[in-house]
Amino acid sequence: MTTDERIMLTGNKAAAWGARMAQVEYVPAFPITPQTEIVETLAKWFAEGTMKGKYTNMDSEHSMFMAAGAGAATGVRVFTASSSQGILHGMESLYTLTGWRVPLVIVNVSRALATPITLEPDHNDVMSTRDCGLIQLHAETCQEVFDFILLGYHIAENPNVCLPVLVNMDGFYLSFTREPVLIPSQEAIANFLTAFKPAQPVFQASQPMARASAVFGGATYSYFKMQHNLAAYHAEKVFNESAQKFSEQFGRTYEPAEKFHMDDAEFVFVMSNSFATKGKAAVLQLRRQGIKAGLLKLRLFRPFPSAFIAEALSGHKNVAIIDQNLSPGMGGITYPEIVASLYSHPNRPKRILSVIGGLGGKDIRESDFMSIINHFKDPESPSPLYLFDDVDMASFQKIQNIANPKEEPSSS
């Protein structure tokens, strides 16, 4: 493709185009709803010869991730994608290949985890990977999906990082939603993302070597883990450098988090991914009502940009952290990370509220944002606040009655 015109793409198609324009050479794949459209599209392009390299159907996500890591260790540019239970099935592999320090890009199309089984999104699947050592970028729009794949390779292949990057998007809400996406020319992309030149030794048949060998003694193990940790910390600086170069090349600017009507906001919602679009609409509606609301949308989640987030939220009276995930017995996963970031800040918010919503793809309505505002106004209100009201309960009871209908009294 040689044009800079916008084309209508689903989130999944935007991910496939990102891999294509990054000139990926190897794609190990295993299908799972709702990401299958990504690998189907790539399979078609490889079969037609549009993409050069190797596409391989694997027998599971576990083997898929291992093949991805092994491919990257040979010095080729690798892409793969998964979702939900697939991420969990491949979890062992994710820890392994991040320890190998191999650069590649993985797309996760978020879907809530069983049980019960659902096809709709929340973020427990991607949050389960937060301690693997992956770099995480979270996309709100189809354009961000495409852009973050290019950014992902630019970050992952930096010699100071050499770690896999996971790009997250919401299943169904974004994966199957069509939006206009600007696809730059291959020449323009090549100016930003050059051919992959491995910074670390790669596997070659003529040069046998070992990788990820067993180690004995805590000091040796600790050394590797500390190096891994330093690389992850370096990734925030590399993200900012890569985003600056991306902006100069393509005119779109990305910070670790996006500030939306934050300057004078008295109530700030912290969100991520596609539901941030709902949050932005709610902010505009609240402002029309005279309520000074704002939104901070998280983009970079690992490494966690603590200083950036603390600076962005400081000086605001009320901050609501809306988690589309749930750690049973604790609450939202993002909430304590942000609280820890703000702990030592002299001008931290007066009140920080944990909010749980959007589980299993449940809608977050404009009225829910007003409920959060009202919750702040009551000093005795508990935290976390669960966005589940009488309307939601009535919907559940309707399904419950279908599953277990009450017997009607017989007429005599």
Buried (B, 14 or more C-beta within 10 A) or exposed (E): BEEEEEBEBBBBBBBBBBBBBBBBBBBBBBBBBBBBBBBBBBBEBBEEEEBEBBBBEBEEBBBBBBBBBBBBBBBBBBBBBBBBBBBBBBBEBBBBBBBBBBBBBBBBBBBBBEEEEBBBBBBBBBBBBBEBBBBBBBBBBBBBBBBBBBBBBBBBBBEBBBBBBBBBBBBBBBBBBEBEBBBBEEEBBEBBBEEBEBBBEBBEEEEEEEBEEEEEEEEEEEEEEEEBEEBBBBBBEBBBBBBEBBEEBBEEEBBBBBBBBBEEBBBBBBBBBBBBBBBBEBBEBBBEEEBBBBBBBBBBBBBBBBEBBBBBBBEBEBBBBBBBBBBEEEBBBBBBBBBEBBEEBEEBBEBBBBBBBBBBBBEBBEEBBBBBBEBBEEEEEEBBBBBBEEEBEEEEEEEEEEEEEEEEEEEE
